Amino acid sequence: MSQYAPGPCDRGVVSATPHESAEAKSGPLVLAGTVLGSSLAFIDGSAVNLTLPVIQQQLGGDLAQAQWIMNAYMLMLGALVLGGGSAADRYGRLRVFLIGVGLFSAASLACGLSPNLTLLIAARAVQGVGAALLVPASLAILGASFDKAGRGQAVGIWAGAGGLTSALGPVLGGWLTDTVSWRAVFLINLPVAALAVTFLVLGARESRAARSGPLDWPGAIAVTLGLGLITWSLTEAPTRSFADLAVSGALAAGVASLAGFFWIERRTAAPMLPLTLFRSAAFSGANGLTLLLYAAFSGALFLLPFELIRVQGYDATRAGAALLPLSVGLTVLSPLAGRLIARLGARTMLTAGPVLAGAGFAVLALTAGQPSYWVGVFPGLTLLAIGMGVAVAPLTDAVLGAVSQDYEGAASGVNNAVARVAGLVAVALVGFVLAGGKGGPAAIAGGYRLAMIAAAVGAVAAGVIGAITIRPARVEN
């Protein structure tokens, strides 16, 4: 998914990690290493969005291929992040982190040197695999390295730093694209990764979960294949139509693979996706809200850089700066919202937040085409930042409050994966609102308005789900 907003339940993953050691060799080194490790995914997501219009112009290709620059990454990350967390618990969090960073770094180098879109998309897929290993492993290292007293402060610093890197991503990506090259957006990952590895090798010691079942390889293969086939069919359908045998066949095969995935999860001893969690109406509702809200957010914001650069004539630096109200607003509001949960309750905030986000999308639709940034972009982005800032922290609280403590780690991982898959599917669907699917300025302008309207409807629907299903106050199990 787009990384302008932090993923839901990232804090939950940290707080629910089994703790084997209360002290690391060096807490500051561990904290710095986990922040930098997580920031690889945060910066990459938000910065790469700004490069897409430029990459498309320089390497050629149509909108569907530009979509796959994002989709290849999100597909592997969304499908494998749960398996990555299980692998870290089973084989060692530091070991899996190092493998993940190695894959991510090698793929980043390949992205930066790619001579064509085909190789770039393949490298992005490998980046996604690396991120699916390093992100949950870095969080698990953080959770296992501090005692209860120090963990709260460490998580707070980690969350603030994550928000800051997400905020800097668009500006950094735009500036690098204009002053150096879009390739520098990928190559900058290499020194960041080197620092993260150095800090954790020096400061962290290996840890594993006391009990960890076998990795769910059949489930991982089935969900990756299913999501990949469905994403490909939805991306190609606007130009080929569903009547095309390859498109309809891929869609049917993808649905069958996902059905097989759920069949596997019901019968395996250590499932990636514990289906028993969905017996809770509050948990199911929170994930339904996540699916709609993050799909609206990711799909609409995939188009926003294209609107700014290809239609409004912004350069990449200006486009990145244009998104600062959203990034900074989320960074500032999310911690404040966390403090308001006890006073207002998750239900109230998960109703108001998505509705405010929907209002922001609606304003962006109404002001589309306005040449003035302060009229056409700023008001809608500000409302959107307020809405998402209000919603993210209570979403974590609602998910964790819907299950017993023994399942908090699994619940956090499921909700985070739902958010990423929502972004994947939303970006794949963007082609349906672009006339002809060619991605020209006229098509982008019209599709942008329609996408914002669709996002507004989805966000408001998420708020309705929040009002109906979320508990009025957190109930301890």
Secondary structure as GFF3:
##gff-version 3
##sequence-region A 1 477
A	DSSP	alpha_helix	10	15	.	.	.	ID=ss1
A	DSSP	alpha_helix	27	59	.	.	.	ID=ss2
A	DSSP	alpha_helix	63	91	.	.	.	ID=ss3
A	DSSP	alpha_helix	93	113	.	.	.	ID=ss4
A	DSSP	alpha_helix	117	145	.	.	.	ID=ss5
A	DSSP	alpha_helix	148	179	.	.	.	ID=ss6
A	DSSP	alpha_helix	183	187	.	.	.	ID=ss7
A	DSSP	alpha_helix	189	203	.	.	.	ID=ss8
A	DSSP	alpha_helix	217	240	.	.	.	ID=ss9
A	DSSP	alpha_helix	245	267	.	.	.	ID=ss10
A	DSSP	three_ten_helix	275	279	.	.	.	ID=ss11
A	DSSP	alpha_helix	281	306	.	.	.	ID=ss12
A	DSSP	pi_helix	307	311	.	.	.	ID=ss13
A	DSSP	alpha_helix	316	322	.	.	.	ID=ss14
A	DSSP	alpha_helix	324	344	.	.	.	ID=ss15
A	DSSP	alpha_helix	346	366	.	.	.	ID=ss16
A	DSSP	alpha_helix	373	376	.	.	.	ID=ss17
A	DSSP	alpha_helix	378	401	.	.	.	ID=ss18
A	DSSP	three_ten_helix	405	407	.	.	.	ID=ss19
A	DSSP	alpha_helix	408	429	.	.	.	ID=ss20
A	DSSP	three_ten_helix	430	433	.	.	.	ID=ss21
A	DSSP	three_ten_helix	435	437	.	.	.	ID=ss22
A	DSSP	alpha_helix	441	469	.	.	.	ID=ss23
###
